[in-house]
Amino acid sequence: MVIIIFILVLWYGGLFFQSFFLHRYAAHQVFTMSKKMERITFILTWFFQGASYLSAYGYGIMHRMHHAYTDTEKDPHSPSYDANLFAMMWKTKTIYQDINQQRINVDSRFTKNVPQWKTFDAFASSRFSRLLWMSFYLTFFIFFTTVWWQWLLLPVAFLMAPIHGVIINWFGHIYGYVNFKMKNTSKNLFRFDFLMMGEGYHNNHHKHASNANFGVNWYEIDLTYVIMLLLNTVGIIKIKTDTK
């Protein structure tokens, strides 16, 4: 039971900061926060994503590219141009690393105001940091695993952020329903997105990319947005008034 709770904390903690910070703040900037709070959020993202930490700079730029080039050859991740989900993951990783290490030229429209903390990213993305987290996960499993099948969850802990990415960027363009007819394959995975905290409303998001709330229908409850409303109420963030 302890292992299950641990995986759930990693799943939803990492997912929240990926959706809240990397996606809605870094890529789309649907809300603002102070520089101090931004730095705190960088650290919390590292804490919860751990071994699979993603840079806000690399993620933000790559996601903007995804919106600009959805389902074309320039899309960083598209089932339409990748043979399988593993090929898509490898392509995504390569482009992400090329952006972070500035090995490719990126159009200025994709870099504008994307948050970057170079010194922290260098540490959080380092092999040392990733191995440190992996060692912690392994030690935790050694102490708390009670049945053999729980060991199957260890790779999930190691690869949490890429798994989240595959669910949305692969399955979210193949399976599900649509509220809006688009010139792309984006779909909503769930009527109520209990699994991806609102990220599963992918078709809605592609239609209204600047909206803070990814839900459209009454039953499409965006759990990340619900938390954002609370943070907005207490003054930690300020949701932009031109979003819904």
Summary of the structure (lengths in Angstrom):
residues: 244
radius of gyration: 17.6
end to end distance: 38.7
largest distance: 51.4
contacts: 776
relative contact order: 0.15
helix: 59%
strand: 3%
